[in-house]
């Protein structure tokens, strides 16, 4: 189950990852800017891009009924079977992998709720977003094909599972006599349930949209924060949506905040700034490279341009290798 889910998940990533990248390209093409905090309200101006991007977001978050849900379901079942059946060396690894996979899925949902909300919902935050235009079909067509692949793999996964069983049997000969994936997981019933869920959600959204249009004469702003006449500056941004997660993982992210000091009844204009440097790149790799840049010029002393010196280097390395082998 775990190996089949992993193979299927790699296959699924080749569908929804390009869909999301192409969606980002369509957004940049229609607005001229890649900055999320300058976007907003694009679901009205670019409904086709918004719908296709939403399919990719749901798929990468492993939500039913799309393909990411099926592959992660197989991985979860493989981990749970390992925890409940086997008491070998794989037990602690499976017990640690299951909650880590759940945490990754929850963070993916939070990430794409923030991304879709900040880009496609609310009001335009800049002139670029206010004058956005839909991407041509030459750009939307490949996105539609990939979105259809996500839906087909989610609802028809039971059709490709026999190929996964053959790949698993060729890769791991010890499981050649084990039950097939279809014997362990009722993928056909899951597909029918997913199709019913998709139809129910679609009908519910259409009905709600029709009722809302009939019930109110005007159209208030999405995410207006309760204000009667909100502006684009009052709505949530990508940073404000992710503030709770940044605070929760502040021990690893190390955010930098500049808070304004409000000291009187009518304070002067002030700004709040929040910056979350990349933990791996900005906090680790770049400082290491800057430190190494100070000492790497000394390495040039080894490059003397003399053949006999290079032969001496080779001889010293050979001696070190032989000494290491002798000690081992």
RODO-2510 file (C-alpha; in nm, 4 decimals, decimal comma):
residues 328
     n   res          X          Y          Z
     1     x     0,0000     0,0000     0,0000
     2     x     0,2755     0,2438     0,0893
     3     x     0,4803     0,1737    -0,2207
     4     x     0,1750     0,1892    -0,4460
     5     x     0,0656     0,5154    -0,2883
     6     x     0,4135     0,6629    -0,3295
     7     x     0,4294     0,5679    -0,6994
     8     x     0,0796     0,7035    -0,7596
     9     x     0,1624     1,0244    -0,5720
    10     x     0,4654     1,0859    -0,7950
    11     x     0,2364     1,0363    -1,0947
    12     x    -0,0177     1,2755    -0,9460
    13     x     0,2463     1,5400    -0,8842
    14     x     0,3172     1,5389    -1,2576
    15     x    -0,0434     1,6550    -1,3056
    16     x    -0,1291     1,9111    -1,0396
    17     x     0,2159     2,0674    -0,9998
    18     x     0,2344     2,1771    -1,3689
    19     x    -0,1286     2,2893    -1,3426
    20     x    -0,0402     2,5239    -1,0573
    21     x     0,2748     2,6516    -1,2308
    22     x     0,0796     2,7220    -1,5489
    23     x    -0,1874     2,8923    -1,3379
    24     x     0,0780     3,1182    -1,1867
    25     x     0,1976     3,1999    -1,5378
    26     x    -0,1565     3,2882    -1,6442
    27     x    -0,1924     3,5187    -1,3431
    28     x     0,1345     3,6960    -1,4242
    29     x     0,0282     3,7221    -1,7900
    30     x    -0,3070     3,8752    -1,6959
    31     x    -0,1784     4,1184    -1,4315
    32     x     0,1866     4,1820    -1,5096
    33     x     0,2982     4,1262    -1,1489
    34     x     0,3955     3,8161    -0,9487
    35     x     0,3479     3,9864    -0,6093
    36     x     0,0605     3,8263    -0,4173
    37     x    -0,0078     4,1323    -0,2010
    38     x    -0,0720     4,3390    -0,5164
    39     x    -0,3392     4,1019    -0,6452
    40     x    -0,6925     4,0213    -0,5304
    41     x    -1,0363     3,9915    -0,6879
    42     x    -0,9107     3,7979    -0,9900
    43     x    -1,1945     3,5455    -0,9722
    44     x    -1,4189     3,8063    -1,1404
    45     x    -1,1708     3,9145    -1,4064
    46     x    -1,0190     3,5696    -1,4732
    47     x    -1,2839     3,3089    -1,3817
    48     x    -1,1378     3,0399    -1,6057
    49     x    -0,7918     3,0667    -1,4504
    50     x    -0,9462     3,0802    -1,1019
    51     x    -1,1475     2,7621    -1,1543
    52     x    -0,8563     2,5647    -1,2997
    53     x    -0,6198     2,6890    -1,0301
    54     x    -0,8737     2,5843    -0,7663
    55     x    -0,8710     2,2291    -0,9086
    56     x    -0,4922     2,2151    -0,8738
    57     x    -0,5082     2,3554    -0,5209
    58     x    -0,7668     2,0985    -0,4106
    59     x    -0,5635     1,8193    -0,5698
    60     x    -0,2320     1,9148    -0,4082
    61     x    -0,4067     1,9460    -0,0697
    62     x    -0,5133     1,5788    -0,1062
    63     x    -0,8838     1,6574    -0,0722
    64     x    -1,1518     1,4366    -0,2272
    65     x    -1,2459     1,3617    -0,4959
    66     x    -0,9241     1,4464    -0,6852
    67     x    -0,6103     1,2426    -0,7408
    68     x    -0,4006     1,3622    -0,4479
    69     x    -0,6552     1,2204    -0,2064
    70     x    -0,6300     0,8661    -0,3463
    71     x    -0,2507     0,8436    -0,3393
    72     x    -0,2215     0,9881     0,0110
    73     x    -0,4990     0,7552     0,1260
    74     x    -0,2913     0,4552     0,0160
    75     x     0,0134     0,5937     0,1969
    76     x    -0,1890     0,6490     0,5152
    77     x    -0,3311     0,2966     0,4987
    78     x     0,0167     0,1526     0,4486
    79     x     0,1420     0,3380     0,7549
    80     x    -0,1574     0,2349     0,9653
    81     x    -0,1230    -0,1295     0,8601
    82     x     0,2452    -0,1194     0,9555
    83     x     0,1606     0,0247     1,2963
    84     x    -0,1207    -0,2204     1,3691
    85     x     0,0194    -0,5421     1,2212
    86     x     0,3976    -0,5361     1,2312
    87     x     0,6034    -0,4878     1,5464
    88     x     0,9391    -0,4771     1,3680
    89     x     1,1977    -0,2082     1,3051
    90     x     0,9575    -0,0193     1,0729
    91     x     0,7099     0,0467     1,3551
    92     x     0,8712     0,3642     1,5007
    93     x     0,9309     0,5049     1,1527
    94     x     0,5675     0,4501     1,0540
    95     x     0,4450     0,5909     1,3845
    96     x     0,6493     0,9076     1,3229
    97     x     0,5666     0,9343     0,9516
    98     x     0,1869     0,9302     0,9957
    99     x     0,1592     1,2520     1,2026
   100     x     0,4258     1,4206     0,9907
   101     x     0,2227     1,3433     0,6783
   102     x    -0,0885     1,4809     0,8497
   103     x     0,1009     1,7973     0,9453
   104     x     0,2226     1,8427     0,5879
   105     x    -0,1330     1,8036     0,4599
   106     x    -0,2680     2,0591     0,7074
   107     x     0,0042     2,3098     0,6149
   108     x    -0,0718     2,2550     0,2446
   109     x    -0,4396     2,3358     0,3046
   110     x    -0,3485     2,6498     0,5003
   111     x    -0,1007     2,7550     0,2302
   112     x    -0,3430     2,7255    -0,0591
   113     x    -0,6367     2,8772     0,1299
   114     x    -0,4101     3,1777     0,1842
   115     x    -0,2922     3,1771    -0,1775
   116     x    -0,6335     3,1403    -0,3398
   117     x    -0,7974     3,3881    -0,1031
   118     x    -0,5311     3,6565    -0,1444
   119     x    -0,5124     3,6230    -0,5228
   120     x    -0,8662     3,5494    -0,6416
   121     x    -1,1027     3,6729    -0,3694
   122     x    -1,1693     4,0147    -0,2226
   123     x    -1,0964     4,3405    -0,4051
   124     x    -0,8112     4,4369    -0,6313
   125     x    -0,5203     4,5758    -0,4285
   126     x    -0,3487     4,7516    -0,7192
   127     x    -0,4086     4,8863    -1,0684
   128     x    -0,2463     4,5736    -1,2090
   129     x    -0,5131     4,3538    -1,0507
   130     x    -0,7945     4,6000    -1,1320
   131     x    -0,7136     4,5808    -1,5052
   132     x    -0,6435     4,2079    -1,5170
   133     x    -0,7528     4,0082    -1,8204
   134     x    -0,8123     3,6418    -1,8820
   135     x    -0,5382     3,4291    -2,0357
   136     x    -0,5991     3,3058    -2,3926
   137     x    -0,7058     2,9509    -2,4621
   138     x    -0,3542     2,8671    -2,5770
   139     x    -0,2584     2,9056    -2,2098
   140     x    -0,5821     2,7809    -2,0498
   141     x    -0,6094     2,4735    -2,2747
   142     x    -0,3125     2,2854    -2,1261
   143     x    -0,4388     2,3780    -1,7798
   144     x    -0,7788     2,2283    -1,8630
   145     x    -0,6125     1,9054    -1,9824
   146     x    -0,4141     1,8758    -1,6576
   147     x    -0,7232     1,9545    -1,4477
   148     x    -0,9116     1,6818    -1,6336
   149     x    -0,6235     1,4444    -1,5586
   150     x    -0,6503     1,5270    -1,1873
   151     x    -1,0218     1,4493    -1,1909
   152     x    -0,9778     1,1332    -1,3997
   153     x    -0,7034     0,9966    -1,1736
   154     x    -0,9113     1,0759    -0,8667
   155     x    -1,2328     0,9122    -0,9873
   156     x    -1,0744     0,6370    -1,1959
   157     x    -0,7772     0,5372    -0,9821
   158     x    -0,9035     0,1796    -0,9694
   159     x    -0,8299     0,1550    -1,3435
   160     x    -0,4561     0,2232    -1,3024
   161     x    -0,4077     0,0257    -0,9813
   162     x    -0,3352    -0,3040    -1,1680
   163     x    -0,0359    -0,1333    -1,3302
   164     x     0,0791    -0,0270    -0,9827
   165     x     0,0462    -0,3860    -0,8588
   166     x     0,2683    -0,5097    -1,1427
   167     x     0,5259    -0,2374    -1,0718
   168     x     0,5287    -0,3242    -0,7021
   169     x     0,5699    -0,6954    -0,7765
   170     x     0,8639    -0,6231    -1,0091
   171     x     1,0246    -0,3861    -0,7597
   172     x     0,9717    -0,5826    -0,4381
   173     x     0,9627    -0,9541    -0,5062
   174     x     0,8725    -1,0297    -0,1436
   175     x     0,5227    -0,8883    -0,1922
   176     x     0,4461    -1,0725    -0,5147
   177     x     0,2113    -1,3092    -0,3299
   178     x     0,0441    -1,0349    -0,1238
   179     x    -0,3145    -0,9229    -0,1910
   180     x    -0,3586    -0,6543    -0,4551
   181     x    -0,4392    -0,2932    -0,3745
   182     x    -0,7967    -0,3374    -0,4955
   183     x    -0,8361    -0,6279    -0,2529
   184     x    -0,7249    -0,4057     0,0356
   185     x    -0,8927    -0,0765    -0,0592
   186     x    -1,2431    -0,0381    -0,2116
   187     x    -1,1356     0,2220    -0,4647
   188     x    -1,4486     0,1799    -0,6782
   189     x    -1,6752     0,2705    -0,3853
   190     x    -1,4453     0,5597    -0,2959
   191     x    -1,4691     0,6850    -0,6560
   192     x    -1,8501     0,6727    -0,6526
   193     x    -1,8559     0,8527    -0,3170
   194     x    -1,6160     1,1166    -0,4516
   195     x    -1,8288     1,1712    -0,7623
   196     x    -2,1393     1,2117    -0,5465
   197     x    -1,9532     1,4565    -0,3243
   198     x    -1,8391     1,6631    -0,6248
   199     x    -2,1923     1,6797    -0,7647
   200     x    -2,3398     1,7727    -0,4250
   201     x    -2,0840     2,0478    -0,3643
   202     x    -2,1319     2,1898    -0,7154
   203     x    -2,5110     2,1950    -0,6823
   204     x    -2,4847     2,3479    -0,3352
   205     x    -2,2560     2,6266    -0,4584
   206     x    -2,4809     2,7054    -0,7553
   207     x    -2,7902     2,7100    -0,5346
   208     x    -2,6240     2,9311    -0,2749
   209     x    -2,5036     3,1715    -0,5419
   210     x    -2,8525     3,1987    -0,6876
   211     x    -3,0119     3,2558    -0,3473
   212     x    -2,7576     3,5215    -0,2551
   213     x    -2,8210     3,7070    -0,5798
   214     x    -3,1962     3,7051    -0,5144
   215     x    -3,1719     3,7981    -0,1459
   216     x    -2,9653     4,1177    -0,1593
   217     x    -2,9876     4,4122    -0,3974
   218     x    -2,6257     4,5173    -0,3638
   219     x    -2,3022     4,3215    -0,3593
   220     x    -2,0874     4,3736    -0,0508
   221     x    -1,7180     4,3033    -0,0528
   222     x    -1,5793     3,9583     0,0159
   223     x    -1,3730     3,9535     0,3360
   224     x    -1,4780     4,3093     0,4171
   225     x    -1,3906     4,2642     0,7872
   226     x    -1,7359     4,3829     0,8928
   227     x    -1,7005     4,7365     0,7543
   228     x    -1,9975     4,8954     0,5776
   229     x    -1,7773     5,0581     0,3135
   230     x    -1,4491     4,8641     0,3092
   231     x    -1,1577     4,9465     0,0868
   232     x    -0,8946     4,7183    -0,0591
   233     x    -0,6524     4,8223     0,2184
   234     x    -0,8892     4,6911     0,4901
   235     x    -0,9118     4,3347     0,3626
   236     x    -0,6949     4,0419     0,4546
   237     x    -0,3586     4,0012     0,2856
   238     x    -0,1462     3,6940     0,2432
   239     x     0,0603     3,7973     0,5450
   240     x    -0,2415     3,8463     0,7711
   241     x    -0,3900     3,5117     0,6660
   242     x    -0,0677     3,3334     0,7543
   243     x    -0,0078     3,5229     1,0777
   244     x    -0,1461     3,2467     1,3018
   245     x     0,0748     2,9819     1,1400
   246     x     0,3795     3,2082     1,1512
   247     x     0,3210     3,2652     1,5219
   248     x     0,2691     2,8909     1,5810
   249     x     0,5984     2,8020     1,4080
   250     x     0,7899     3,1112     1,5177
   251     x     1,0467     2,8863     1,6890
   252     x     1,1536     2,7631     1,3429
   253     x     1,0677     3,0588     1,1171
   254     x     1,2152     3,3391     1,3342
   255     x     0,9925     3,6187     1,1968
   256     x     1,1059     3,9803     1,2083
   257     x     0,8430     4,2362     1,3120
   258     x     0,8540     4,6136     1,3389
   259     x     0,5645     4,7250     1,5552
   260     x     0,4550     5,0910     1,5677
   261     x     0,4571     5,2652     1,9062
   262     x     0,1126     5,4199     1,9694
   263     x     0,1598     5,6649     2,2579
   264     x    -0,1076     5,9332     2,2290
   265     x    -0,4729     5,9803     2,1426
   266     x    -0,4122     6,1045     1,7871
   267     x    -0,0860     5,9354     1,6880
   268     x     0,1205     6,0183     1,3865
   269     x     0,1060     5,7857     1,0854
   270     x     0,2900     5,4627     1,1586
   271     x     0,3676     5,1391     0,9780
   272     x     0,3721     4,7763     1,0818
   273     x     0,6200     4,5541     0,9003
   274     x     0,6446     4,1776     0,9161
   275     x     0,9101     3,9757     0,7379
   276     x     0,9608     3,5997     0,7454
   277     x     1,3033     3,5111     0,6045
   278     x     1,3438     3,1723     0,4456
   279     x     1,4772     2,9420     0,7170
   280     x     1,6936     2,7322     0,4849
   281     x     1,8128     2,9950     0,2361
   282     x     1,8281     3,3203     0,4322
   283     x     1,9033     3,1776     0,7754
   284     x     2,1374     2,8900     0,6868
   285     x     2,2811     2,8717     0,3360
   286     x     2,3506     3,2391     0,2632
   287     x     2,5314     3,2993     0,5981
   288     x     2,7422     2,9886     0,5353
   289     x     2,8315     3,1057     0,1853
   290     x     2,9232     3,4527     0,3144
   291     x     3,1461     3,2967     0,5798
   292     x     3,3060     3,0633     0,3276
   293     x     3,3731     3,3531     0,0910
   294     x     3,6115     3,4992     0,3492
   295     x     3,8265     3,1874     0,3671
   296     x     3,8052     3,0441     0,0146
   297     x     4,0685     3,2883    -0,1278
   298     x     4,3253     3,1120     0,0910
   299     x     4,2607     2,7935    -0,1088
   300     x     4,4203     2,9612    -0,4085
   301     x     4,7578     2,9095    -0,2371
   302     x     4,7264     2,5417    -0,3247
   303     x     4,7156     2,6239    -0,6966
   304     x     5,0864     2,6854    -0,7653
   305     x     5,0806     2,5949    -1,1340
   306     x     5,3679     2,3457    -1,0849
   307     x     5,3265     1,9813    -1,1834
   308     x     5,5483     1,8477    -0,9077
   309     x     5,3329     2,0202    -0,6444
   310     x     5,0170     1,8553    -0,7830
   311     x     5,1909     1,5153    -0,7849
   312     x     5,2786     1,5764    -0,4194
   313     x     4,9097     1,6426    -0,3448
   314     x     4,8117     1,3125    -0,5079
   315     x     5,0795     1,1257    -0,3129
   316     x     4,9595     1,2752     0,0172
   317     x     4,5979     1,1800    -0,0565
   318     x     4,7019     0,8223    -0,1414
   319     x     4,8955     0,7967     0,1843
   320     x     4,5931     0,9228     0,3807
   321     x     4,3647     0,6711     0,2079
   322     x     4,5987     0,3790     0,2778
   323     x     4,6323     0,4886     0,6412
   324     x     4,2541     0,5046     0,6737
   325     x     4,2140     0,1572     0,5256
   326     x     4,4802     0,0225     0,7586
   327     x     4,3050     0,1677     1,0648
   328     x     3,9690     0,0289     0,9568
***
